[in-house]
Amino acid sequence: MTVKVVFFNIPHLSVGRGGEVWETQVIEYLNKSSEFKAKLITTDCCRIQNVVTSFEYKVIPLKKYFGLHLFNYNDIKNDFEEADIVYYFNSFIGSQFPILKNIKNIKKIIFGYHAKNDWNYIQRIYYRFLSYKIRNIGYHHVLTNYHYEILVKRRFKNVFIIPNFVDLSEFKRVEKDKNLIIAPGAITKEKGIETLLNIAKVKKDLTIYITGNKPSMKLPENLKYLGKLGREEYTKLLSKSSICILPTYGETFSITLLECLASGNLVLARDLPVLREISGGIGSVAFATTNNEFIVKLQNFMKILNNTDKFDILSNKSIERAKLFDKNIILEKFKTKLFEIAKE
């Protein structure tokens, strides 16, 4: 039995954020097995450049009307209706309409909750109403127990948890630079750049490095933008750094946190339930809410850097925690779950 799976996401694969990385690695893993044949469909939304993949990848036009993200169902009709399972990334207001209109023609569907959909009032209202429509349809894949409890409380059926993952082989043990503090992707208000600006203003003796898309505001001299790094350059930076700062205001999971742990960093993160869940309460991860808390806890970490033995102990705790989210372990669980769903 070969299970045909179609993954459908709105953003073009070249966007290269967490969801795009996830779908690529999942599809490649599934296609290594003779039991699965997986492919990807996205719209041309946010396309940066064309991409070459090792799997079948189809791009369809996105149509935006009055804030709705729509597409022509006929562009995906054959793909969806021939698939044993459709995996749909449940995000972008309006993108659900063409799917729900034709849901009876889709054998099985999984709604994947990878994106934070409650940044503003409109999103909160829309997705709350949507939940009444989809809670009894198909399956619902969440990444944390925190979100599992939310959906169960809202009477969703067929909810399952399989967390995100990290490729441990990308991160090598190298000598740490005790002066290298990085804030991966913290380039917008939502990702907490204002917290970094405050830290930089108060702690002028420290330099913090930011990666990702270029921030829109001018940065002080001790808050340095490194650019949007290639994968190899990025993992080398993480492996060499000693402290990661994650001041984000919202996450459904955080691949970045896993990457910081896998590279043996101390991590200072905003106090969010999902980040606490991922960390498992280890001492190498500290949490803060206010700007002052971030400064105080960063100072505490700086003291640890001067104690090599203590730093090494905490660094190893980070790495051991990351091993629980090893790519091969998590992807095998996901593959098993898909096979179970296909047979039901």
Sequence and secondary structure as in RCSB ss.txt:
>XXXX:A:sequence
MTVKVVFFNIPHLSVGRGGEVWETQVIEYLNKSSEFKAKLITTDCCRIQNVVTSFEYKVIPLKKYFGLHLFNYND
IKNDFEEADIVYYFNSFIGSQFPILKNIKNIKKIIFGYHAKNDWNYIQRIYYRFLSYKIRNIGYHHVLTNYHYEI
LVKRRFKNVFIIPNFVDLSEFKRVEKDKNLIIAPGAITKEKGIETLLNIAKVKKDLTIYITGNKPSMKLPENLKY
LGKLGREEYTKLLSKSSICILPTYGETFSITLLECLASGNLVLARDLPVLREISGGIGSVAFATTNNEFIVKLQN
FMKILNNTDKFDILSNKSIERAKLFDKNIILEKFKTKLFEIAKE
>XXXX:A:secstr
  EEEEEEEEE GGG SHHHHHHHHHHHHHTTSTTEEEEEEEEEET  S    SS EEEE  EEETTEEE  GGG
THHHHHH SEEEEE  STTTHHHHHHTGGG S EEEE  S   SSHHHHHHHHHHHHHHTTSSEEEESSHHHHHH
HHHTT SSEEE    B GGG       TT EEEET  STTTTHHHHHHHHHH TT  EEEESS  SS   TTEEE
EES  HHHHHHHHHH SEEEE  S  SS HHHHHHHHTT EEEEE  HHHHHHHTT TTEEEESSHHHHHHHHHH
HHHHHT HHHHHHHHHHHHHHHHTTBHHHHHHHHHHHHHHHHH 
